[in-house]
Amino acid sequence: MISINISLSDSMKTFVEEQVIKGGYASISEYLLDLINQDQQRQAQENIEELLIEGLESGDSIEVTDEWWEQKRIYLINKPLQEQ
C-alpha cells in the first residue's frame, strides 16, 4: 500500500476530524478510504444504469412470456457447444 500526502486548510482538517469521530472511523485514512470506496461504487452504479438505458434503447421491445422463457430454455439446452 502506498501513502499519499494531502494538504488541507484548517477548516477542512477540522471537518474531516469531526467526520472521523461522528462516523466511528479509527483514523482519517479509514475515513478517506471509505469515501473513495463509496465514490467507486457510485461510479460503478452509474455505469450499470447507463448500460441498462443503452440496452432499453437498443431496439424494439419484445414481450417476455412463459412461452418465451420455455423457448429460450429449449434453445440453450440444444445449442451446440461451439456456439456457447
All heavy atoms as an XYZ file, in Angstrom:
686
protein
N       0.852     -1.168      0.000
C       0.000      0.000      0.000
C       0.900      1.233      0.000
O       1.938      1.253      0.631
C      -0.904     -0.022      1.235
C      -1.992      1.024      1.179
S      -3.170      0.946      2.530
C      -4.071     -0.512      2.131
N       0.491      2.259     -0.736
C       1.285      3.482     -0.792
C       0.645      4.540      0.094
O      -0.530      4.456      0.454
C       1.407      4.018     -2.229
C       0.035      4.403     -2.788
C       2.069      3.003     -3.131
C       0.117      5.226     -4.045
N       1.415      5.531      0.425
C       0.925      6.659      1.208
C       0.787      7.864      0.305
O       1.582      8.066     -0.620
C       1.894      7.002      2.340
O       1.980      5.941      3.254
N      -0.236      8.660      0.575
C      -0.457      9.895     -0.161
C      -0.573     11.023      0.855
O      -1.315     10.911      1.826
C      -1.749      9.821     -1.008
C      -1.651      8.717     -2.055
C      -2.033     11.158     -1.662
C      -2.917      8.483     -2.832
N       0.147     12.084      0.611
C       0.054     13.255      1.483
C      -0.837     14.296      0.825
O      -0.704     14.572     -0.370
C       1.448     13.859      1.728
C       2.349     12.919      2.499
O       1.908     12.273      3.436
N       3.596     12.836      2.083
N      -1.748     14.864      1.593
C      -2.599     15.932      1.076
C      -2.538     17.111      2.031
O      -2.308     16.950      3.225
C      -4.062     15.476      0.877
C      -4.685     15.020      2.190
C      -4.151     14.381     -0.150
C      -6.170     14.786      2.126
N      -2.745     18.279      1.485
C      -2.780     19.486      2.296
C      -4.219     19.953      2.427
O      -4.956     20.002      1.435
C      -1.946     20.596      1.636
O      -0.603     20.184      1.516
N      -4.628     20.249      3.650
C      -5.975     20.728      3.921
C      -5.903     22.051      4.667
O      -4.996     22.275      5.469
C      -6.738     19.719      4.804
C      -6.920     18.307      4.276
C      -7.542     17.433      5.349
C      -7.790     18.320      3.035
N      -6.889     22.874      4.397
C      -6.996     24.095      5.199
C      -7.391     23.684      6.618
O      -7.839     22.553      6.851
C      -8.066     25.019      4.608
O      -9.348     24.424      4.727
N      -7.224     24.592      7.546
C      -7.582     24.287      8.939
C      -9.054     23.903      9.066
O      -9.395     22.961      9.785
C      -7.269     25.483      9.851
C      -5.782     25.692     10.053
O      -5.006     24.732      9.845
O      -5.390     26.815     10.417
N      -9.923     24.608      8.333
C     -11.345     24.310      8.439
C     -11.668     22.930      7.853
O     -12.493     22.197      8.391
C     -12.184     25.393      7.761
O     -11.898     25.463      6.370
N     -10.996     22.561      6.767
C     -11.222     21.236      6.185
C     -10.686     20.148      7.113
O     -11.322     19.101      7.286
C     -10.577     21.132      4.810
C     -11.315     21.926      3.742
S     -10.574     21.730      2.118
C     -11.218     20.135      1.677
N      -9.546     20.381      7.712
C      -8.969     19.412      8.651
C      -9.916     19.200      9.817
O     -10.174     18.058     10.223
C      -7.610     19.880      9.147
C      -6.943     18.915     10.114
C      -5.576     19.437     10.551
C      -4.888     18.497     11.507
N      -5.397     18.572     12.855
N     -10.467     20.276     10.332
C     -11.425     20.186     11.438
C     -12.648     19.391     11.003
O     -13.131     18.515     11.725
C     -11.841     21.593     11.914
O     -10.662     22.290     12.355
C     -12.853     21.526     13.036
N     -13.156     19.682      9.800
C     -14.317     18.963      9.288
C     -14.027     17.472      9.185
O     -14.841     16.638      9.618
C     -14.717     19.514      7.911
C     -15.807     18.724      7.246
C     -17.126     18.915      7.615
C     -15.512     17.781      6.276
C     -18.144     18.176      7.015
C     -16.514     17.043      5.675
C     -17.833     17.241      6.050
N     -12.884     17.106      8.614
C     -12.530     15.698      8.446
C     -12.420     15.026      9.808
O     -12.931     13.909     10.002
C     -11.224     15.544      7.636
C     -10.708     14.122      7.676
C     -11.445     15.996      6.197
N     -11.782     15.672     10.749
C     -11.648     15.098     12.089
C     -13.016     14.885     12.738
O     -13.243     13.861     13.400
C     -10.770     15.992     12.968
C      -9.311     15.964     12.552
C      -8.451     17.014     13.246
O      -8.993     18.028     13.737
O      -7.236     16.809     13.290
N     -13.941     15.817     12.525
C     -15.300     15.661     13.061
C     -16.003     14.474     12.404
O     -16.713     13.713     13.070
C     -16.110     16.937     12.830
C     -15.684     18.107     13.695
C     -16.336     19.422     13.299
O     -17.081     19.467     12.287
O     -16.093     20.425     14.010
N     -15.815     14.303     11.089
C     -16.448     13.185     10.378
C     -15.891     11.841     10.849
O     -16.626     10.853     10.930
C     -16.266     13.337      8.863
C     -16.935     14.561      8.278
C     -18.393     14.688      8.692
O     -19.192     13.794      8.466
N     -18.730     15.802      9.325
N     -14.614     11.807     11.153
C     -13.990     10.587     11.662
C     -14.653     10.190     12.979
O     -15.022      9.032     13.183
C     -12.464     10.784     11.842
C     -11.842      9.635     12.629
C     -11.786     10.945     10.486
N     -14.837     11.172     13.853
C     -15.458     10.902     15.155
C     -16.924     10.507     14.984
O     -17.373      9.480     15.508
C     -15.326     12.129     16.085
C     -13.846     12.347     16.442
C     -16.170     11.956     17.343
C     -13.547     13.684     17.082
N     -17.675     11.299     14.212
C     -19.099     11.023     14.001
C     -19.332      9.672     13.328
O     -20.296      8.971     13.622
C     -19.749     12.114     13.146
C     -19.950     13.426     13.855
C     -20.583     14.433     12.900
C     -20.677     15.805     13.510
N     -21.225     16.799     12.560
N     -18.462      9.324     12.395
C     -18.632      8.088     11.631
C     -18.053      6.859     12.314
O     -18.190      5.750     11.805
N     -17.397      7.060     13.435
C     -16.813      5.924     14.146
C     -15.606      5.321     13.455
O     -15.308      4.146     13.627
N     -14.928      6.130     12.660
C     -13.733      5.648     11.968
C     -12.551      5.618     12.929
O     -12.464      6.434     13.853
C     -13.403      6.547     10.772
C     -14.476      6.547      9.714
C     -15.417      7.569      9.652
C     -14.559      5.528      8.782
C     -16.412      7.583      8.680
C     -15.547      5.517      7.813
C     -16.467      6.549      7.769
O     -17.444      6.544      6.819
N     -11.638      4.702     12.692
C     -10.457      4.578     13.533
C      -9.413      5.650     13.221
O      -8.596      5.986     14.073
C      -9.837      3.194     13.381
N      -9.464      6.169     11.994
C      -8.461      7.155     11.588
C      -8.974      7.958     10.399
O      -9.971      7.600      9.765
C      -7.160      6.455     11.191
O      -7.382      5.672     10.032
N      -8.240      9.016     10.097
C      -8.553      9.810      8.913
C      -8.376      8.951      7.661
O      -9.178      9.019      6.730
C      -7.676     11.080      8.857
C      -8.088     12.042      9.986
C      -7.773     11.758      7.500
C      -7.205     13.269     10.131
N      -7.352      8.113      7.649
C      -7.127      7.230      6.499
C      -8.330      6.329      6.260
O      -8.758      6.140      5.115
C      -5.882      6.373      6.716
O      -4.723      7.166      6.675
N      -8.870      5.767      7.319
C     -10.037      4.890      7.178
C     -11.233      5.665      6.618
O     -11.964      5.174      5.763
C     -10.398      4.279      8.534
C     -11.486      3.230      8.462
C     -11.769      2.612      9.821
O     -10.833      2.031     10.415
O     -12.936      2.711     10.261
N     -11.410      6.885      7.084
C     -12.494      7.737      6.583
C     -12.310      8.027      5.091
O     -13.247      7.880      4.303
C     -12.533      9.044      7.381
C     -13.436     10.107      6.824
C     -14.819      9.956      6.829
C     -12.904     11.283      6.294
C     -15.651     10.949      6.315
C     -13.725     12.274      5.785
C     -15.095     12.101      5.801
O     -15.922     13.077      5.290
N     -11.105      8.406      4.698
C     -10.848      8.722      3.292
C     -10.977      7.482      2.408
O     -11.517      7.560      1.294
C      -9.470      9.355      3.133
C      -9.317     10.747      3.760
C      -7.872     11.232      3.658
C     -10.268     11.739      3.127
N     -10.517      6.335      2.883
C     -10.682      5.094      2.123
C     -12.156      4.783      1.917
O     -12.561      4.345      0.838
C      -9.993      3.934      2.838
C      -8.459      3.924      2.762
C      -7.889      2.862      3.692
C      -7.992      3.698      1.343
N     -12.981      5.026      2.939
C     -14.421      4.793      2.812
C     -15.031      5.747      1.790
O     -15.865      5.340      0.983
C     -15.108      4.939      4.173
C     -16.563      4.511      4.137
O     -16.876      3.478      3.511
O     -17.406      5.215      4.738
N     -14.616      7.010      1.796
C     -15.120      7.971      0.808
C     -14.763      7.544     -0.610
O     -15.597      7.604     -1.521
C     -14.558      9.369      1.077
C     -15.101     10.130      2.278
C     -14.391     11.482      2.394
C     -16.602     10.324      2.176
N     -13.535      7.097     -0.790
C     -13.092      6.657     -2.113
C     -13.879      5.423     -2.540
O     -14.328      5.325     -3.690
C     -11.575      6.390     -2.120
C     -10.815      7.710     -1.917
C     -11.141      5.692     -3.413
C      -9.347      7.546     -1.580
N     -14.068      4.485     -1.629
C     -14.841      3.278     -1.937
C     -16.275      3.635     -2.322
O     -16.815      3.091     -3.287
C     -14.827      2.328     -0.740
C     -15.484      1.013     -1.053
O     -15.227      0.412     -2.086
N     -16.354      0.564     -0.168
N     -16.894      4.543     -1.587
C     -18.247      4.974     -1.912
C     -18.304      5.606     -3.296
O     -19.259      5.378     -4.061
C     -18.763      5.969     -0.866
C     -19.080      5.346      0.477
C     -19.522      6.396      1.483
O     -20.245      7.332      1.145
N     -19.095      6.242      2.723
N     -17.299      6.397     -3.644
C     -17.256      7.027     -4.960
C     -17.102      5.976     -6.062
O     -17.745      6.067     -7.107
C     -16.126      8.048     -5.014
C     -16.232      8.980     -6.211
O     -17.370      9.361     -6.573
O     -15.195      9.318     -6.796
N     -16.258      4.971     -5.823
C     -16.099      3.885     -6.795
C     -17.421      3.150     -6.994
O     -17.797      2.844     -8.131
C     -15.030      2.899     -6.330
C     -13.617      3.410     -6.461
C     -12.600      2.413     -5.930
O     -12.821      1.740     -4.928
N     -11.465      2.319     -6.598
N     -18.121      2.863     -5.907
C     -19.406      2.178     -6.005
C     -20.429      3.030     -6.743
O     -21.201      2.525     -7.556
C     -19.923      1.811     -4.613
C     -19.132      0.717     -3.950
C     -19.604      0.425     -2.533
O     -20.531      1.029     -2.017
N     -18.944     -0.528     -1.884
N     -20.433      4.333     -6.483
C     -21.358      5.241     -7.159
C     -21.083      5.252     -8.660
O     -22.005      5.167     -9.473
C     -21.231      6.656     -6.591
C     -22.173      7.674     -7.232
C     -21.841      9.111     -6.815
N     -20.466      9.488     -7.061
C     -19.961      9.793     -8.253
N     -20.711      9.762     -9.329
N     -18.691     10.138     -8.392
N     -19.819      5.319     -9.031
C     -19.471      5.330    -10.449
C     -19.828      4.002    -11.121
O     -20.299      3.989    -12.260
C     -17.989      5.650    -10.635
C     -17.667      7.101    -10.353
C     -16.214      7.445    -10.613
O     -15.498      6.718    -11.280
N     -15.784      8.579    -10.088
N     -19.622      2.894    -10.432
C     -19.991      1.590    -10.983
C     -21.504      1.519    -11.182
O     -21.976      1.022    -12.210
C     -19.519      0.469    -10.054
N     -22.268      2.030    -10.220
C     -23.724      2.043    -10.336
C     -24.168      2.909    -11.507
O     -25.066      2.526    -12.261
C     -24.360      2.550     -9.029
C     -25.866      2.554     -9.025
C     -26.473      1.169     -9.099
O     -25.919      0.209     -8.594
N     -27.608      1.054     -9.750
N     -23.534      4.061    -11.680
C     -23.859      4.926    -12.811
C     -23.573      4.218    -14.132
O     -24.348      4.326    -15.086
C     -23.060      6.235    -12.739
C     -23.561      7.194    -11.683
C     -22.702      8.450    -11.579
O     -21.738      8.611    -12.373
O     -22.991      9.278    -10.701
N     -22.466      3.486    -14.191
C     -22.114      2.743    -15.404
C     -23.164      1.674    -15.709
O     -23.581      1.511    -16.857
C     -20.731      2.110    -15.265
C     -20.269      1.462    -16.545
O     -20.391      2.029    -17.621
N     -19.737      0.255    -16.432
N     -23.592      0.959    -14.683
C     -24.630     -0.062    -14.865
C     -25.913      0.582    -15.372
O     -26.555      0.071    -16.297
C     -24.876     -0.827    -13.547
C     -23.685     -1.728    -13.237
C     -26.172     -1.639    -13.611
C     -23.699     -2.329    -11.855
N     -26.291      1.709    -14.779
C     -27.512      2.394    -15.204
C     -27.415      2.857    -16.659
O     -28.375      2.743    -17.414
C     -27.808      3.559    -14.268
C     -28.253      3.099    -12.887
C     -28.371      4.220    -11.878
O     -28.200      5.403    -12.243
O     -28.633      3.912    -10.700
N     -26.237      3.361    -17.059
C     -26.039      3.781    -18.452
C     -26.175      2.592    -19.402
O     -26.793      2.701    -20.468
C     -24.666      4.430    -18.618
C     -24.557      5.805    -17.992
C     -23.136      6.358    -18.009
O     -22.244      5.713    -18.620
O     -22.907      7.415    -17.397
N     -25.593      1.449    -19.009
C     -25.694      0.253    -19.846
C     -27.133     -0.246    -19.938
O     -27.578     -0.683    -21.006
C     -24.783     -0.847    -19.309
C     -23.281     -0.596    -19.432
C     -22.489     -1.666    -18.678
C     -22.855     -0.547    -20.891
N     -27.860     -0.184    -18.842
C     -29.263     -0.603    -18.862
C     -30.087      0.290    -19.786
O     -30.898     -0.198    -20.575
C     -29.847     -0.586    -17.451
C     -29.396     -1.709    -16.523
C     -29.852     -1.447    -15.103
C     -29.894     -3.049    -17.020
N     -29.865      1.588    -19.693
C     -30.592      2.528    -20.561
C     -30.226      2.271    -22.015
O     -31.091      2.245    -22.896
C     -30.305      3.987    -20.148
C     -30.984      4.276    -18.804
C     -30.777      4.966    -21.221
C     -30.584      5.579    -18.168
N     -28.940      2.048    -22.280
C     -28.496      1.736    -23.645
C     -29.194      0.481    -24.159
O     -29.635      0.427    -25.310
C     -26.981      1.540    -23.648
C     -26.383      1.265    -25.004
C     -24.878      1.050    -24.931
O     -24.199      1.798    -24.198
O     -24.394      0.113    -25.601
N     -29.312     -0.524    -23.299
C     -29.993     -1.752    -23.690
C     -31.464     -1.523    -23.968
O     -32.015     -2.044    -24.937
N     -32.099     -0.718    -23.123
C     -33.515     -0.432    -23.314
C     -33.775      0.318    -24.610
O     -34.815      0.143    -25.243
C     -34.061      0.363    -22.127
C     -34.216     -0.408    -20.819
C     -34.543      0.556    -19.682
C     -35.276     -1.483    -20.938
N     -32.820      1.147    -24.999
C     -32.993      1.966    -26.202
C     -32.407      1.312    -27.452
O     -32.410      1.912    -28.523
C     -32.347      3.331    -25.977
C     -33.030      4.137    -24.871
C     -32.302      5.431    -24.547
O     -31.133      5.599    -24.947
O     -32.922      6.273    -23.864
N     -31.939      0.068    -27.336
C     -31.197     -0.554    -28.434
C     -32.055     -1.179    -29.525
O     -31.532     -1.596    -30.535
C     -30.248     -1.623    -27.882
O     -30.993     -2.706    -27.353
N     -33.327     -1.276    -29.328
C     -34.139     -1.893    -30.376
C     -35.571     -2.045    -29.945
O     -35.991     -1.547    -28.900
N     -36.309     -2.743    -30.782
C     -37.710     -2.973    -30.480
C     -37.836     -3.866    -29.252
O     -37.052     -4.793    -29.050
C     -38.402     -3.642    -31.661
C     -38.455     -2.731    -32.881
O     -38.401     -1.503    -32.694
O     -38.543     -3.259    -34.005
N     -38.851     -3.591    -28.476
C     -39.076     -4.405    -27.292
C     -39.842     -5.670    -27.670
O     -40.501     -5.733    -28.702
C     -39.861     -3.607    -26.251
O     -41.129     -3.249    -26.762
N     -39.696     -6.676    -26.827
C     -40.447     -7.917    -27.025
C     -41.174     -8.229    -25.729
O     -40.744     -7.828    -24.645
C     -39.530     -9.096    -27.412
C     -38.501     -9.364    -26.309
C     -38.854     -8.878    -28.739
C     -37.772    -10.669    -26.459
N     -42.262     -8.953    -25.841
C     -42.986     -9.377    -24.655
C     -42.371    -10.693    -24.183
O     -42.275    -11.661    -24.934
C     -44.468     -9.579    -24.967
C     -45.278     -9.938    -23.742
C     -46.753    -10.063    -24.037
O     -47.177     -9.724    -25.158
O     -47.471    -10.518    -23.149
N     -41.931    -10.694    -22.937
C     -41.320    -11.892    -22.370
C     -42.394    -12.624    -21.574
O     -42.831    -12.167    -20.535
C     -40.111    -11.537    -21.480
C     -39.516    -12.781    -20.850
C     -39.053    -10.799    -22.295
N     -42.795    -13.757    -22.113
C     -43.855    -14.560    -21.501
C     -43.269    -15.895    -21.052
O     -42.094    -16.192    -21.304
C     -44.971    -14.832    -22.524
O     -44.389    -15.572    -23.611
C     -45.583    -13.541    -23.057
N     -44.104    -16.683    -20.400
C     -43.666    -18.028    -20.018
C     -43.263    -18.828    -21.252
O     -42.289    -19.582    -21.219
C     -44.779    -18.766    -19.263
C     -45.014    -18.194    -17.877
O     -44.120    -17.509    -17.352
O     -46.103    -18.440    -17.315
N     -43.983    -18.672    -22.344
C     -43.674    -19.374    -23.593
C     -42.297    -18.940    -24.115
O     -41.496    -19.759    -24.566
C     -44.745    -19.083    -24.645
C     -44.506    -19.797    -25.961
C     -45.581    -19.473    -27.010
O     -46.713    -19.146    -26.625
O     -45.242    -19.541    -28.200
N     -42.001    -17.647    -24.054
C     -40.703    -17.132    -24.498
C     -39.585    -17.776    -23.684
O     -38.578    -18.217    -24.236
C     -40.666    -15.614    -24.367
C     -39.389    -15.007    -24.872
C     -39.127    -14.592    -26.131
C     -38.192    -14.764    -24.109
N     -37.848    -14.098    -26.214
C     -37.250    -14.188    -24.973
C     -37.829    -14.964    -22.789
C     -35.977    -13.826    -24.575
C     -36.554    -14.607    -22.375
C     -35.652    -14.048    -23.266
N     -39.752    -17.823    -22.344
C     -38.736    -18.422    -21.481
C     -38.553    -19.903    -21.791
O     -37.436    -20.421    -21.787
C     -39.078    -18.242    -20.001
C     -38.759    -16.873    -19.489
C     -39.636    -15.929    -19.074
C     -37.453    -16.288    -19.354
N     -38.965    -14.788    -18.686
C     -37.627    -14.987    -18.855
C     -36.157    -16.735    -19.613
C     -36.560    -14.127    -18.600
C     -35.095    -15.878    -19.357
C     -35.303    -14.588    -18.854
N     -39.632    -20.605    -22.071
C     -39.554    -22.025    -22.416
C     -38.782    -22.217    -23.712
O     -37.917    -23.104    -23.824
C     -40.950    -22.642    -22.502
C     -40.952    -24.127    -22.805
C     -40.285    -24.991    -21.740
O     -40.112    -24.521    -20.586
O     -39.911    -26.118    -22.062
N     -39.064    -21.388    -24.710
C     -38.338    -21.477    -25.976
C     -36.858    -21.172    -25.773
O     -35.989    -21.817    -26.359
C     -38.947    -20.520    -27.007
C     -40.299    -20.951    -27.507
C     -40.932    -19.911    -28.420
O     -40.383    -18.833    -28.641
N     -42.104    -20.240    -28.944
N     -36.575    -20.179    -24.954
C     -35.185    -19.815    -24.658
C     -34.470    -20.968    -23.960
O     -33.332    -21.306    -24.287
C     -35.148    -18.556    -23.789
C     -33.751    -18.067    -23.439
C     -32.940    -17.673    -24.633
C     -33.151    -16.239    -24.981
N     -32.261    -15.786    -26.071
N     -35.130    -21.607    -23.003
C     -34.558    -22.735    -22.276
C     -34.251    -23.883    -23.242
O     -33.148    -24.437    -23.231
C     -35.529    -23.204    -21.182
C     -34.975    -24.295    -20.279
C     -36.017    -24.759    -19.275
N     -37.069    -25.536    -19.904
C     -36.960    -26.816    -20.278
N     -35.826    -27.460    -20.095
N     -37.973    -27.451    -20.835
N     -35.207    -24.214    -24.093
C     -35.020    -25.303    -25.061
C     -33.868    -24.976    -26.007
O     -33.018    -25.820    -26.292
C     -36.322    -25.572    -25.842
C     -37.369    -26.183    -24.896
C     -36.072    -26.477    -27.044
C     -38.766    -26.221    -25.473
N     -33.810    -23.747    -26.473
C     -32.732    -23.322    -27.370
C     -31.369    -23.491    -26.694
O     -30.427    -24.028    -27.279
C     -32.936    -21.873    -27.794
C     -31.755    -21.279    -28.506
C     -31.464    -21.618    -29.823
C     -30.890    -20.388    -27.849
C     -30.357    -21.089    -30.471
C     -29.796    -19.867    -28.489
C     -29.529    -20.213    -29.794
O     -28.438    -19.693    -30.429
N     -31.257    -23.050    -25.445
C     -29.966    -23.128    -24.748
C     -29.567    -24.560    -24.446
O     -28.386    -24.907    -24.482
C     -30.013    -22.284    -23.478
C     -30.088    -20.783    -23.697
C     -30.308    -20.052    -22.384
C     -28.862    -20.258    -24.401
N     -30.552    -25.414    -24.143
C     -30.245    -26.815    -23.875
C     -29.736    -27.497    -25.145
O     -28.794    -28.292    -25.096
C     -31.495    -27.544    -23.328
C     -31.769    -27.078    -21.896
C     -31.317    -29.058    -23.384
C     -33.103    -27.560    -21.340
N     -30.332    -27.182    -26.280
C     -29.999    -27.834    -27.545
C     -28.883    -27.149    -28.321
O     -28.463    -27.651    -29.363
C     -31.239    -27.944    -28.428
C     -32.288    -28.836    -27.785
O     -31.978    -29.858    -27.213
N     -33.539    -28.431    -27.882
N     -28.421    -26.016    -27.852
C     -27.405    -25.243    -28.565
C     -26.078    -26.012    -28.579
O     -25.616    -26.481    -27.546
C     -27.228    -23.909    -27.830
C     -26.316    -22.946    -28.484
C     -26.329    -21.645    -27.702
C     -25.386    -20.648    -28.277
N     -25.351    -19.415    -27.501
N     -25.437    -26.162    -29.757
C     -24.133    -26.854    -29.822
C     -23.107    -26.132    -28.945
O     -23.149    -24.910    -28.791
C     -23.747    -26.761    -31.300
C     -25.032    -26.522    -32.027
C     -25.902    -25.760    -31.062
N     -22.157    -26.881    -28.408
C     -21.152    -26.328    -27.500
C     -20.308    -25.235    -28.149
O     -19.889    -24.303    -27.485
C     -20.234    -27.434    -26.979
C     -20.867    -28.401    -25.978
C     -19.882    -29.498    -25.619
C     -21.322    -27.664    -24.734
N     -20.050    -25.322    -29.463
C     -19.238    -24.307    -30.131
C     -19.890    -22.934    -30.045
O     -19.205    -21.926    -30.030
C     -19.009    -24.644    -31.611
C     -18.347    -25.945    -31.884
C     -19.388    -27.042    -32.144
O     -20.522    -26.975    -31.685
N     -18.987    -28.066    -32.862
N     -21.204    -22.875    -30.026
C     -21.903    -21.589    -30.013
C     -22.000    -21.014    -28.616
O     -22.311    -19.864    -28.450
C     -23.316    -21.756    -30.582
C     -23.344    -22.108    -32.044
C     -24.782    -22.262    -32.538
O     -25.677    -21.602    -31.989
O     -24.992    -23.044    -33.472
N     -21.774    -21.794    -27.584
C     -21.975    -21.325    -26.217
C     -20.883    -20.466    -25.731
O     -19.850    -20.279    -25.916
C     -22.181    -22.508    -25.265
C     -23.464    -23.212    -25.560
C     -23.726    -24.361    -24.579
O     -23.045    -24.526    -23.595
N     -24.722    -25.147    -24.889
